[in-house]
Each structure stands twice: as C-alpha cells, then as structure tokens.
C-alpha cells in the first residue's frame, strides 16, 4: 500500500504548478529580469511586492490563507488552525520592514489579527510558527501592546503540552507512524525547535522564567534523543510519559527512518542557532555548528537540497521501507534551502569562521533568485518560489510552491541586507 503511495507521489512530479486561478481581476504580469547578484535584495523585494499584491487581489478573506497549489493548478488556502497560517502575515510584515510602506503594514495587521483566536489553541505545538511569525514580527516592528499580551497567552497555551517526565513539548496527539502500525503516544518532531522562540520571547516580555526554562529543557532533550552521531536528525521521537524513555525514532516526511529529511535538518539548524542567541550557552552554538557542517557536507553543487539528503544512496538495506530505485526523479526542496540560508546568515554572526556560512547562504539565495526557482508575476499562483516539497511519503505537495518557502526567503534577504549594512 505504502509503495503504491510512493509511486503515485513520484508521478505527481510531472505536475507543474504554475498557473494562477485568481479572480477575473487583471493581475500584473510584468516580466522582471532575474536579479543580478549586486542588486539581488532590491530586485527580489520588487518582485515580492508584485507577487503579494496579486495574491491580495485574489485572497480577500484573511481566514482563508494561501498555502500552496493543487494538482489542477488551483490555489490551496487553509484556515487559521493550520500550522502554516502565520507565514503569509509574516511575509507581509517583512515587506513592510523592507519598504516602510504603510500599505504593507495595513495588510499585515489584517492578516495577523485574523489569527487572534489561536492564542488559546492547545491541540498541537505549531502555535509558535503560527503566532510568532505573525504577531511576533508585528510586535517587533512596532505593533501595539495587545500583540505582546496575545503572544504571552499563546506561550501559556504551548506550555500546556510540556511534560516534565519527558522533558519536552508534545508535538502531536496520538497517531500512528507511516507504517500504519507503530503507535505514537507522545510524538515530538524536530520542527518543534522552531516554536521555542515564542517561549523565549514570552519570558522576556512577562518576566516569568518558566517559558524560557521549558524551551531550554526541550532543546537539551532534543539534542540527546533526536540526533545521530553525524549530527543528522530523526524527524520524530516518541516518548514514554511515565519515565521519559525513548520508544521510537522515526522519520515521517523523509525517505526512511534512518535518513536525513532535508527540511528537518533545516529546522534543527535554525532552532539551535536561535537557542544560542537567546541563551548565549556555548553548547548550543557548538551544536548548531555541527549541524551546519553536516548540512554543508551534504548539499549538492547548486546548493539547493533534494527533499532528503539520503535518497541517492542506492544500496538498498532491509531496514529501509522502500527501495531508492522507486525514485526515478527526486525533487528539490526550495523551502529547506530558504530556511538553511536564513539560519546560516544568523549563525555567521556568532562564530569566528562565520564567513563560510554567509558565503553558503549567499550561494543558496543567488540560486533561488534564478528563473529556475523564482517565478514571474502572474505565475506560480502568486507565490515567489517554485519547487518545494511537503511530504512525499504522504503523496502531498510535491514540487509545488509553499507559503513558508517565501517567508524564509524574504527573511533570509533581510538578514543578508543587515549583514551587508554592518560590514
């Protein structure tokens, strides 16, 4: 059954998600010359303004949030409870940060305020993604104090998923693994490292240390149980809530349980770099560097990772669930590339040999800024980046645009700009 699902997923790679469903309203289709290196930041933000203006023309209801593209080339929107719901508002905040244009601030506020009910949401861990990318950026850029209150309440909600016996925050409620047999009762995924930034903020804003303490405990537990000796990461670790024992180590969205799913490696890199920023504890910086160096050793020549770093390992092993030969074409993941680039820019500011990380981030951003990955206005359902991957094992979002790819791309560009202004 699962093998058929994989083969079906591979067939979906032939699908090119580049049309714009939209309304009858005419949209900008002005051709923009792909950015040259010296003008990369300005050119990309000029292009971003056109894409996001077109998207706002198509999407007026802020509770129907753009996420990706369907097989029939139509736009996929999600509700506020989807884990990706905060990225569109966050991108609008980044446009405001770069341009200082009030129209982007007004749009960002509209799409941020739609997420207000999430502050009380406790059904999964992704409220950090949802609320810190939206409300967090808004507060950082001068939004009123109600944003702070909402973020603190969101941190309280997230903290309800922490269990002292496991030492970490439960990502999902009970579910079965990708083999449809293994049961996960307390699954924790590497993505959860990205939600810790909300907890650090809440402690600073409220003066209550408990949120920071939970974040640090979670980071330490994840270091111990998610990572292999080569500093690659499992996607999922399941825990026994009575004694904290690890019950299962697996991968849900990558090639195999033993492989290195690219976006998972990106989440870990970004997360530990951020934890060092918030704690200044050198063990987290060393760990982030080790993850970074693992990623550097696995990136292809054009710097854009394949969906899984191990998918080209052609020697089939019995413990693997599927044969690599089942993948005649392997998609890249621009979303993983954008997250890695953003993290490399920040990491470069913390270490003596940081130039190698900045240079790698520059190389990734330069490649993402070519016509291979960067869509023209009116294309790609008004998303900027092409060629991202959601989950091949589940047969969804294969070689499509994804809202979070654009978010981290814009973030990386802003980080690059700040670095170059300060150099």
C-alpha positions as a Markdown table, in Angstrom:
| # | Residue | x | y | z |
|---|---|---|---|---|
| 1 | Unk | 0.0 | 0.0 | 0.0 |
| 2 | Unk | 2.7 | 2.5 | 1.0 |
| 3 | Unk | 4.9 | 1.5 | -2.0 |
| 4 | Unk | 2.0 | 2.4 | -4.3 |
| 5 | Unk | 1.6 | 5.7 | -2.4 |
| 6 | Unk | 5.3 | 6.4 | -3.1 |
| 7 | Unk | 5.0 | 5.5 | -6.8 |
| 8 | Unk | 1.9 | 7.7 | -7.1 |
| 9 | Unk | 3.8 | 10.5 | -5.4 |
| 10 | Unk | 6.6 | 10.2 | -8.0 |
| 11 | Unk | 4.1 | 10.5 | -10.8 |
| 12 | Unk | 3.0 | 13.8 | -9.3 |
| 13 | Unk | 6.4 | 15.2 | -10.0 |
| 14 | Unk | 5.3 | 15.6 | -13.6 |
| 15 | Unk | 2.8 | 18.2 | -12.5 |
| 16 | Unk | 3.9 | 21.8 | -12.9 |
| 17 | Unk | 2.0 | 24.1 | -10.5 |
| 18 | Unk | 2.5 | 27.5 | -12.2 |
| 19 | Unk | -0.9 | 28.8 | -13.2 |
| 20 | Unk | -3.0 | 31.4 | -11.4 |
| 21 | Unk | -6.6 | 30.6 | -10.7 |
| 22 | Unk | -7.5 | 34.0 | -9.3 |
| 23 | Unk | -10.5 | 36.2 | -9.9 |
| 24 | Unk | -11.5 | 37.8 | -13.1 |
| 25 | Unk | -9.5 | 40.8 | -11.9 |
| 26 | Unk | -6.5 | 41.5 | -14.1 |
| 27 | Unk | -3.2 | 41.0 | -12.4 |
| 28 | Unk | 0.3 | 42.2 | -13.0 |
| 29 | Unk | 2.3 | 40.0 | -15.4 |
| 30 | Unk | 5.2 | 42.4 | -16.0 |
| 31 | Unk | 8.3 | 40.4 | -16.7 |
| 32 | Unk | 11.0 | 41.0 | -14.2 |
| 33 | Unk | 14.6 | 40.3 | -15.2 |
| 34 | Unk | 16.0 | 37.7 | -12.8 |
| 35 | Unk | 18.0 | 39.5 | -10.2 |
| 36 | Unk | 21.7 | 40.0 | -10.7 |
| 37 | Unk | 23.9 | 39.5 | -7.7 |
| 38 | Unk | 24.7 | 43.1 | -6.9 |
| 39 | Unk | 21.0 | 44.1 | -7.0 |
| 40 | Unk | 19.7 | 40.8 | -5.6 |
| 41 | Unk | 17.9 | 42.1 | -2.5 |
| 42 | Unk | 16.2 | 45.1 | -4.1 |
| 43 | Unk | 15.2 | 43.1 | -7.2 |
| 44 | Unk | 13.7 | 40.3 | -5.1 |
| 45 | Unk | 11.7 | 42.7 | -3.0 |
| 46 | Unk | 10.5 | 44.5 | -6.1 |
| 47 | Unk | 9.3 | 41.1 | -7.3 |
| 48 | Unk | 7.8 | 40.2 | -4.0 |
| 49 | Unk | 5.7 | 43.3 | -4.0 |
| 50 | Unk | 4.2 | 42.3 | -7.3 |
| 51 | Unk | 3.5 | 38.7 | -6.2 |
| 52 | Unk | 2.0 | 39.7 | -2.9 |
| 53 | Unk | -0.1 | 42.5 | -4.4 |
| 54 | Unk | -1.5 | 39.9 | -6.9 |
| 55 | Unk | -2.1 | 37.5 | -4.0 |
| 56 | Unk | -4.0 | 40.1 | -2.0 |
| 57 | Unk | -6.2 | 40.7 | -5.0 |
| 58 | Unk | -7.1 | 37.0 | -5.2 |
| 59 | Unk | -7.4 | 36.5 | -1.4 |
| 60 | Unk | -9.5 | 39.0 | 0.5 |
| 61 | Unk | -10.8 | 36.8 | 3.4 |
| 62 | Unk | -8.0 | 36.7 | 6.0 |
| 63 | Unk | -9.3 | 33.4 | 7.4 |
| 64 | Unk | -8.6 | 31.7 | 4.0 |
| 65 | Unk | -4.8 | 31.8 | 3.9 |
| 66 | Unk | -2.7 | 30.9 | 0.9 |
| 67 | Unk | -0.6 | 27.8 | 1.3 |
| 68 | Unk | 0.2 | 26.0 | -1.9 |
| 69 | Unk | -1.2 | 24.7 | -5.3 |
| 70 | Unk | -3.3 | 21.7 | -6.1 |
| 71 | Unk | -2.7 | 19.2 | -8.9 |
| 72 | Unk | -5.2 | 21.0 | -11.0 |
| 73 | Unk | -3.2 | 24.2 | -10.6 |
| 74 | Unk | -5.8 | 25.9 | -8.4 |
| 75 | Unk | -4.8 | 27.8 | -5.2 |
| 76 | Unk | -4.9 | 26.0 | -1.9 |
| 77 | Unk | -6.0 | 28.1 | 1.1 |
| 78 | Unk | -6.2 | 27.0 | 4.7 |
| 79 | Unk | -8.0 | 28.1 | 7.9 |
| 80 | Unk | -6.4 | 29.8 | 10.9 |
| 81 | Unk | -5.8 | 26.5 | 12.7 |
| 82 | Unk | -3.5 | 25.1 | 10.0 |
| 83 | Unk | 0.2 | 25.1 | 11.0 |
| 84 | Unk | 1.1 | 27.3 | 8.1 |
| 85 | Unk | -1.4 | 30.0 | 8.9 |
| 86 | Unk | 1.1 | 32.6 | 10.2 |
| 87 | Unk | 3.5 | 32.7 | 7.3 |
| 88 | Unk | 1.5 | 34.9 | 4.9 |
| 89 | Unk | 1.0 | 37.6 | 7.5 |
| 90 | Unk | 4.7 | 37.2 | 8.4 |
| 91 | Unk | 5.7 | 37.8 | 4.8 |
| 92 | Unk | 3.6 | 40.9 | 4.7 |
| 93 | Unk | 5.4 | 42.2 | 7.8 |
| 94 | Unk | 8.7 | 41.5 | 6.1 |
| 95 | Unk | 7.6 | 43.6 | 3.1 |
| 96 | Unk | 6.7 | 46.4 | 5.5 |
| 97 | Unk | 10.1 | 46.1 | 7.2 |
| 98 | Unk | 11.9 | 46.4 | 3.9 |
| 99 | Unk | 9.7 | 49.1 | 2.2 |
| 100 | Unk | 8.4 | 51.1 | 5.1 |
| 101 | Unk | 5.2 | 51.4 | 3.0 |
| 102 | Unk | 2.1 | 51.7 | 5.2 |
| 103 | Unk | 0.0 | 49.6 | 2.8 |
| 104 | Unk | 2.0 | 46.5 | 3.7 |
| 105 | Unk | 1.6 | 47.3 | 7.4 |
| 106 | Unk | -2.1 | 47.6 | 7.0 |
| 107 | Unk | -2.3 | 44.3 | 5.1 |
| 108 | Unk | 0.0 | 42.6 | 7.7 |
| 109 | Unk | -2.2 | 43.8 | 10.5 |
| 110 | Unk | -5.4 | 42.5 | 8.8 |
| 111 | Unk | -4.0 | 39.0 | 8.2 |
| 112 | Unk | -2.3 | 38.9 | 11.7 |
| 113 | Unk | -5.5 | 39.9 | 13.6 |
| 114 | Unk | -7.4 | 37.0 | 11.9 |
| 115 | Unk | -5.2 | 34.7 | 13.9 |
| 116 | Unk | -6.1 | 36.1 | 17.4 |
| 117 | Unk | -8.1 | 33.0 | 18.5 |
| 118 | Unk | -5.0 | 30.8 | 18.1 |
| 119 | Unk | -3.7 | 32.3 | 21.4 |
| 120 | Unk | -5.8 | 29.8 | 23.2 |
| 121 | Unk | -5.2 | 26.8 | 20.9 |
| 122 | Unk | -3.6 | 23.8 | 22.5 |
| 123 | Unk | -4.2 | 20.9 | 20.1 |
| 124 | Unk | -0.7 | 20.9 | 18.6 |
| 125 | Unk | 2.7 | 22.6 | 19.0 |
| 126 | Unk | 2.7 | 24.7 | 15.9 |
| 127 | Unk | 1.4 | 27.8 | 17.6 |
| 128 | Unk | 4.9 | 29.1 | 17.6 |
| 129 | Unk | 5.0 | 29.1 | 13.8 |
| 130 | Unk | 1.5 | 30.5 | 13.6 |
| 131 | Unk | 1.8 | 33.3 | 16.0 |
| 132 | Unk | 5.4 | 34.3 | 16.3 |
| 133 | Unk | 5.8 | 34.7 | 12.5 |
| 134 | Unk | 2.8 | 36.9 | 12.5 |
| 135 | Unk | 2.3 | 38.6 | 15.9 |
| 136 | Unk | 5.9 | 38.3 | 16.8 |
| 137 | Unk | 7.1 | 40.2 | 13.7 |
| 138 | Unk | 4.3 | 42.7 | 14.2 |
| 139 | Unk | 5.3 | 43.4 | 17.7 |
| 140 | Unk | 9.0 | 43.7 | 16.7 |
| 141 | Unk | 8.0 | 46.2 | 14.1 |
| 142 | Unk | 6.1 | 48.5 | 16.4 |
| 143 | Unk | 2.6 | 47.0 | 16.7 |
| 144 | Unk | 0.7 | 47.9 | 19.9 |
| 145 | Unk | 1.0 | 46.1 | 23.3 |
| 146 | Unk | -2.0 | 43.9 | 22.6 |
| 147 | Unk | 0.3 | 41.9 | 20.4 |
| 148 | Unk | 2.5 | 41.2 | 23.4 |
| 149 | Unk | -0.4 | 40.1 | 25.5 |
| 150 | Unk | -1.5 | 37.7 | 22.8 |
| 151 | Unk | 1.9 | 36.3 | 22.4 |
| 152 | Unk | 2.2 | 35.6 | 26.2 |
| 153 | Unk | -1.1 | 33.9 | 26.2 |
| 154 | Unk | 0.0 | 31.8 | 23.2 |
| 155 | Unk | 3.1 | 30.8 | 25.1 |
| 156 | Unk | 0.9 | 29.7 | 28.0 |
| 157 | Unk | -1.1 | 27.5 | 25.6 |
| 158 | Unk | 2.0 | 26.0 | 24.1 |
| 159 | Unk | 3.4 | 25.3 | 27.6 |
| 160 | Unk | 0.4 | 23.0 | 28.4 |
| 161 | Unk | 2.0 | 20.5 | 26.0 |
| 162 | Unk | 5.2 | 20.2 | 28.1 |
| 163 | Unk | 5.6 | 17.2 | 30.3 |
| 164 | Unk | 8.3 | 17.2 | 33.0 |
| 165 | Unk | 8.8 | 13.4 | 32.7 |
| 166 | Unk | 9.7 | 13.6 | 29.0 |
| 167 | Unk | 11.5 | 17.0 | 29.3 |
| 168 | Unk | 9.9 | 18.2 | 26.0 |
| 169 | Unk | 6.8 | 19.6 | 24.4 |
| 170 | Unk | 4.5 | 17.1 | 22.7 |
| 171 | Unk | 4.1 | 17.9 | 19.0 |
| 172 | Unk | 1.1 | 15.9 | 18.0 |
| 173 | Unk | -1.5 | 14.0 | 19.9 |
| 174 | Unk | -1.8 | 10.2 | 19.5 |
| 175 | Unk | -1.3 | 9.0 | 15.9 |
| 176 | Unk | 0.2 | 6.0 | 14.0 |
| 177 | Unk | 3.5 | 6.1 | 12.3 |
| 178 | Unk | 3.9 | 6.0 | 8.5 |
| 179 | Unk | 3.9 | 2.2 | 8.6 |
| 180 | Unk | 0.3 | 2.5 | 9.9 |
| 181 | Unk | 1.2 | 0.1 | 12.7 |
| 182 | Unk | 3.6 | 1.7 | 15.1 |
| 183 | Unk | 1.7 | 3.8 | 17.7 |
| 184 | Unk | 3.0 | 7.2 | 18.9 |
| 185 | Unk | 1.6 | 8.4 | 22.2 |
| 186 | Unk | 3.9 | 11.3 | 22.8 |
| 187 | Unk | 5.5 | 12.2 | 19.5 |
| 188 | Unk | 8.0 | 15.1 | 19.3 |
| 189 | Unk | 9.2 | 16.3 | 16.0 |
| 190 | Unk | 12.3 | 18.3 | 15.1 |
| 191 | Unk | 10.1 | 21.1 | 13.8 |
| 192 | Unk | 9.2 | 21.9 | 17.4 |
| 193 | Unk | 12.6 | 23.6 | 17.8 |
| 194 | Unk | 11.1 | 26.4 | 15.8 |
| 195 | Unk | 8.4 | 27.1 | 18.3 |
| 196 | Unk | 10.8 | 27.7 | 21.2 |
| 197 | Unk | 11.4 | 31.3 | 20.1 |
| 198 | Unk | 7.9 | 32.2 | 21.2 |
| 199 | Unk | 8.7 | 30.9 | 24.7 |
| 200 | Unk | 11.9 | 32.9 | 25.0 |
| 201 | Unk | 10.0 | 36.0 | 23.9 |
| 202 | Unk | 7.3 | 35.3 | 26.5 |
| 203 | Unk | 9.8 | 35.1 | 29.4 |
| 204 | Unk | 11.4 | 38.4 | 28.3 |
| 205 | Unk | 8.0 | 40.1 | 27.9 |
| 206 | Unk | 6.3 | 38.8 | 31.0 |
| 207 | Unk | 9.3 | 38.5 | 33.4 |
| 208 | Unk | 8.2 | 34.9 | 34.0 |
| 209 | Unk | 11.2 | 32.5 | 33.6 |
| 210 | Unk | 9.1 | 29.3 | 33.2 |
| 211 | Unk | 8.7 | 29.7 | 29.4 |
| 212 | Unk | 12.5 | 30.0 | 28.9 |
| 213 | Unk | 13.1 | 27.1 | 31.2 |
| 214 | Unk | 10.7 | 24.9 | 29.2 |
| 215 | Unk | 12.4 | 26.0 | 26.0 |
| 216 | Unk | 15.9 | 25.1 | 27.3 |
| 217 | Unk | 14.8 | 21.8 | 28.7 |
| 218 | Unk | 13.2 | 20.9 | 25.3 |
| 219 | Unk | 16.3 | 21.9 | 23.4 |
| 220 | Unk | 18.5 | 19.8 | 25.7 |
| 221 | Unk | 16.2 | 16.7 | 25.4 |
| 222 | Unk | 16.1 | 17.1 | 21.6 |
| 223 | Unk | 19.9 | 17.2 | 21.5 |
| 224 | Unk | 20.1 | 14.0 | 23.3 |
| 225 | Unk | 17.4 | 12.0 | 21.5 |
| 226 | Unk | 16.8 | 13.4 | 18.0 |
| 227 | Unk | 20.4 | 13.5 | 16.8 |
| 228 | Unk | 22.7 | 10.8 | 15.4 |
| 229 | Unk | 26.5 | 10.7 | 15.8 |
| 230 | Unk | 26.9 | 12.5 | 12.5 |
| 231 | Unk | 24.6 | 15.3 | 13.6 |
| 232 | Unk | 21.8 | 14.4 | 11.3 |
| 233 | Unk | 18.3 | 14.3 | 12.9 |
| 234 | Unk | 15.4 | 11.9 | 13.1 |
| 235 | Unk | 12.1 | 13.6 | 12.4 |
| 236 | Unk | 10.0 | 12.0 | 15.1 |
| 237 | Unk | 10.9 | 10.7 | 18.6 |
| 238 | Unk | 8.1 | 9.1 | 20.7 |
| 239 | Unk | 8.4 | 9.1 | 24.5 |
| 240 | Unk | 7.1 | 7.1 | 27.4 |
| 241 | Unk | 5.4 | 9.7 | 29.6 |
| 242 | Unk | 6.0 | 7.7 | 32.8 |
| 243 | Unk | 9.8 | 7.5 | 32.7 |
| 244 | Unk | 10.8 | 9.6 | 29.7 |
| 245 | Unk | 12.2 | 6.6 | 27.8 |
| 246 | Unk | 12.5 | 6.8 | 24.0 |
| 247 | Unk | 10.1 | 4.4 | 22.5 |
| 248 | Unk | 10.6 | 5.1 | 18.8 |
| 249 | Unk | 12.9 | 7.2 | 16.5 |
| 250 | Unk | 11.5 | 7.7 | 13.0 |
| 251 | Unk | 11.0 | 9.9 | 10.0 |
| 252 | Unk | 7.5 | 10.8 | 8.8 |
| 253 | Unk | 8.2 | 13.0 | 5.8 |
| 254 | Unk | 11.6 | 11.8 | 4.6 |
| 255 | Unk | 12.8 | 8.8 | 2.7 |
| 256 | Unk | 13.3 | 6.4 | 5.5 |
| 257 | Unk | 13.5 | 6.3 | 9.3 |
| 258 | Unk | 17.3 | 6.3 | 9.1 |
| 259 | Unk | 17.6 | 9.1 | 6.5 |
| 260 | Unk | 18.1 | 12.8 | 6.8 |
| 261 | Unk | 15.0 | 14.6 | 5.6 |
| 262 | Unk | 16.3 | 18.0 | 4.4 |
| 263 | Unk | 13.7 | 20.3 | 5.9 |
| 264 | Unk | 14.1 | 18.5 | 9.2 |
| 265 | Unk | 17.8 | 19.3 | 9.2 |
| 266 | Unk | 17.0 | 22.9 | 8.4 |
| 267 | Unk | 14.6 | 23.2 | 11.3 |
| 268 | Unk | 17.3 | 21.9 | 13.7 |
| 269 | Unk | 19.9 | 24.2 | 12.3 |
| 270 | Unk | 17.7 | 27.3 | 12.6 |
| 271 | Unk | 16.4 | 26.2 | 16.0 |
| 272 | Unk | 19.7 | 25.7 | 17.8 |
| 273 | Unk | 21.1 | 28.9 | 16.3 |
| 274 | Unk | 18.2 | 30.7 | 17.7 |
| 275 | Unk | 18.5 | 29.0 | 21.1 |
| 276 | Unk | 22.1 | 30.1 | 21.3 |
| 277 | Unk | 21.1 | 33.7 | 20.5 |
| 278 | Unk | 18.6 | 33.6 | 23.4 |
| 279 | Unk | 20.8 | 31.8 | 26.0 |
| 280 | Unk | 24.4 | 32.5 | 24.9 |
| 281 | Unk | 25.1 | 29.0 | 26.2 |
| 282 | Unk | 28.1 | 27.8 | 24.1 |
| 283 | Unk | 26.9 | 24.2 | 24.0 |
| 284 | Unk | 24.0 | 25.3 | 21.7 |
| 285 | Unk | 26.4 | 27.2 | 19.4 |
| 286 | Unk | 28.7 | 24.2 | 19.1 |
| 287 | Unk | 25.7 | 22.0 | 18.4 |
| 288 | Unk | 24.4 | 24.4 | 15.7 |
| 289 | Unk | 27.8 | 24.5 | 14.1 |
| 290 | Unk | 27.9 | 20.7 | 14.0 |
| 291 | Unk | 24.5 | 20.6 | 12.3 |
| 292 | Unk | 25.6 | 23.3 | 9.9 |
| 293 | Unk | 28.8 | 21.4 | 8.9 |
| 294 | Unk | 26.7 | 18.3 | 8.4 |
| 295 | Unk | 24.4 | 20.2 | 6.0 |
| 296 | Unk | 27.4 | 21.7 | 4.2 |
| 297 | Unk | 28.8 | 18.3 | 3.6 |
| 298 | Unk | 25.6 | 17.1 | 2.0 |
| 299 | Unk | 24.4 | 20.0 | -0.2 |
| 300 | Unk | 24.6 | 19.4 | -4.0 |
| 301 | Unk | 26.8 | 21.6 | -6.2 |
| 302 | Unk | 24.0 | 24.0 | -6.9 |
| 303 | Unk | 23.3 | 24.4 | -3.1 |
| 304 | Unk | 19.6 | 23.5 | -3.2 |
| 305 | Unk | 18.9 | 20.3 | -1.2 |
| 306 | Unk | 17.0 | 17.4 | -2.5 |
| 307 | Unk | 13.9 | 16.6 | -0.4 |
| 308 | Unk | 16.0 | 14.1 | 1.5 |
| 309 | Unk | 19.8 | 14.0 | 1.8 |
| 310 | Unk | 20.0 | 10.2 | 1.6 |
| 311 | Unk | 17.7 | 9.5 | -1.3 |
| 312 | Unk | 20.5 | 8.9 | -3.7 |
| 313 | Unk | 22.1 | 6.2 | -1.5 |
| 314 | Unk | 21.3 | 3.4 | -4.0 |
| 315 | Unk | 22.4 | 0.4 | -1.8 |
| 316 | Unk | 19.1 | -0.9 | -0.5 |
| 317 | Unk | 19.1 | -2.0 | 3.1 |
| 318 | Unk | 16.5 | -4.4 | 4.6 |
| 319 | Unk | 15.6 | -2.0 | 7.4 |
| 320 | Unk | 14.6 | 0.6 | 4.8 |
| 321 | Unk | 10.9 | 0.8 | 4.0 |
| 322 | Unk | 11.3 | 1.4 | 0.3 |
| 323 | Unk | 13.9 | 0.9 | -2.4 |
| 324 | Unk | 15.7 | 4.1 | -3.7 |
| 325 | Unk | 15.2 | 2.8 | -7.2 |
| 326 | Unk | 11.5 | 3.7 | -6.8 |
| 327 | Unk | 12.5 | 7.3 | -7.2 |
| 328 | Unk | 13.3 | 8.0 | -10.9 |
| 329 | Unk | 13.2 | 11.7 | -10.3 |
| 330 | Unk | 13.9 | 13.4 | -7.0 |
| 331 | Unk | 12.6 | 16.9 | -6.3 |
| 332 | Unk | 14.5 | 19.7 | -4.8 |
| 333 | Unk | 13.1 | 21.5 | -1.7 |
| 334 | Unk | 13.4 | 25.3 | -2.0 |
| 335 | Unk | 11.7 | 25.6 | 1.3 |
| 336 | Unk | 14.5 | 23.7 | 3.1 |
| 337 | Unk | 17.0 | 25.8 | 1.1 |
| 338 | Unk | 15.4 | 29.1 | 2.3 |
| 339 | Unk | 15.4 | 28.0 | 6.0 |
| 340 | Unk | 19.0 | 26.9 | 5.7 |
| 341 | Unk | 20.1 | 30.2 | 4.2 |
| 342 | Unk | 18.3 | 32.3 | 6.8 |
| 343 | Unk | 19.9 | 30.2 | 9.6 |
| 344 | Unk | 23.4 | 30.4 | 8.0 |
| 345 | Unk | 23.2 | 34.2 | 7.9 |
| 346 | Unk | 22.4 | 34.3 | 11.6 |
| 347 | Unk | 25.0 | 31.6 | 12.6 |
| 348 | Unk | 27.7 | 33.5 | 10.7 |
| 349 | Unk | 27.3 | 36.4 | 13.2 |
| 350 | Unk | 28.1 | 34.2 | 16.2 |
| 351 | Unk | 31.3 | 32.3 | 15.1 |
| 352 | Unk | 34.9 | 33.3 | 14.2 |
| 353 | Unk | 34.7 | 31.4 | 10.9 |
| 354 | Unk | 31.3 | 32.7 | 10.1 |
| 355 | Unk | 32.2 | 33.8 | 6.6 |
| 356 | Unk | 31.9 | 30.3 | 5.3 |
| 357 | Unk | 28.3 | 30.2 | 6.5 |
| 358 | Unk | 27.5 | 33.6 | 5.0 |
| 359 | Unk | 29.1 | 32.5 | 1.7 |
| 360 | Unk | 26.9 | 29.4 | 1.6 |
| 361 | Unk | 23.8 | 31.4 | 2.4 |
| 362 | Unk | 24.7 | 33.8 | -0.4 |
| 363 | Unk | 25.1 | 30.9 | -2.8 |
| 364 | Unk | 21.7 | 29.5 | -1.9 |
| 365 | Unk | 20.0 | 32.8 | -2.2 |
| 366 | Unk | 21.7 | 33.5 | -5.5 |
| 367 | Unk | 20.4 | 30.2 | -6.9 |
| 368 | Unk | 16.9 | 30.7 | -5.6 |
| 369 | Unk | 16.9 | 34.0 | -7.3 |
| 370 | Unk | 17.3 | 32.5 | -10.8 |
| 371 | Unk | 14.5 | 31.7 | -13.1 |
| 372 | Unk | 14.7 | 28.1 | -12.2 |
| 373 | Unk | 13.2 | 28.8 | -8.8 |
| 374 | Unk | 11.9 | 32.4 | -8.9 |
| 375 | Unk | 8.5 | 32.8 | -10.5 |
| 376 | Unk | 7.5 | 35.8 | -12.6 |
| 377 | Unk | 4.4 | 37.9 | -11.7 |
| 378 | Unk | 1.2 | 36.2 | -12.6 |
| 379 | Unk | 2.8 | 32.8 | -12.4 |
| 380 | Unk | 3.0 | 30.1 | -9.7 |
| 381 | Unk | -0.3 | 31.1 | -8.1 |
| 382 | Unk | 1.4 | 34.3 | -7.0 |
| 383 | Unk | 3.9 | 32.6 | -4.8 |
| 384 | Unk | 7.6 | 33.6 | -5.3 |
| 385 | Unk | 9.5 | 30.3 | -5.1 |
| 386 | Unk | 8.9 | 27.2 | -7.2 |
| 387 | Unk | 10.0 | 23.6 | -6.4 |
| 388 | Unk | 9.3 | 22.9 | -2.8 |
| 389 | Unk | 8.1 | 19.6 | -1.2 |
| 390 | Unk | 5.6 | 19.0 | 1.6 |
| 391 | Unk | 5.6 | 15.2 | 2.2 |
| 392 | Unk | 6.4 | 12.6 | -0.5 |
| 393 | Unk | 5.5 | 9.7 | 1.8 |
| 394 | Unk | 2.0 | 11.1 | 2.1 |
| 395 | Unk | 1.8 | 12.0 | -1.6 |
| 396 | Unk | 1.1 | 15.6 | -1.0 |
| 397 | Unk | 2.7 | 19.0 | -2.0 |
| 398 | Unk | 5.3 | 17.6 | -4.4 |
| 399 | Unk | 7.2 | 20.1 | -6.5 |
| 400 | Unk | 4.9 | 23.0 | -5.7 |
| 401 | Unk | 5.2 | 26.4 | -4.2 |
| 402 | Unk | 4.8 | 26.6 | -0.4 |
| 403 | Unk | 4.0 | 29.7 | 1.6 |
| 404 | Unk | 6.7 | 29.1 | 4.2 |
| 405 | Unk | 9.4 | 28.9 | 1.4 |
| 406 | Unk | 8.5 | 32.5 | 0.5 |
| 407 | Unk | 8.5 | 33.6 | 4.2 |
| 408 | Unk | 12.0 | 32.3 | 4.9 |
| 409 | Unk | 13.3 | 33.5 | 1.6 |
| 410 | Unk | 12.3 | 37.1 | 2.5 |
| 411 | Unk | 13.7 | 36.6 | 6.0 |
| 412 | Unk | 17.0 | 35.5 | 4.6 |
| 413 | Unk | 17.1 | 38.5 | 2.3 |
| 414 | Unk | 16.5 | 40.9 | 5.2 |
| 415 | Unk | 19.2 | 39.1 | 7.2 |
| 416 | Unk | 21.6 | 39.4 | 4.3 |
| 417 | Unk | 20.8 | 43.1 | 4.0 |
| 418 | Unk | 21.5 | 43.8 | 7.7 |
| 419 | Unk | 24.8 | 41.9 | 7.5 |
| 420 | Unk | 26.0 | 43.8 | 4.5 |
| 421 | Unk | 25.0 | 47.2 | 6.0 |
| 422 | Unk | 27.0 | 46.3 | 9.1 |
| 423 | Unk | 30.1 | 45.0 | 7.2 |
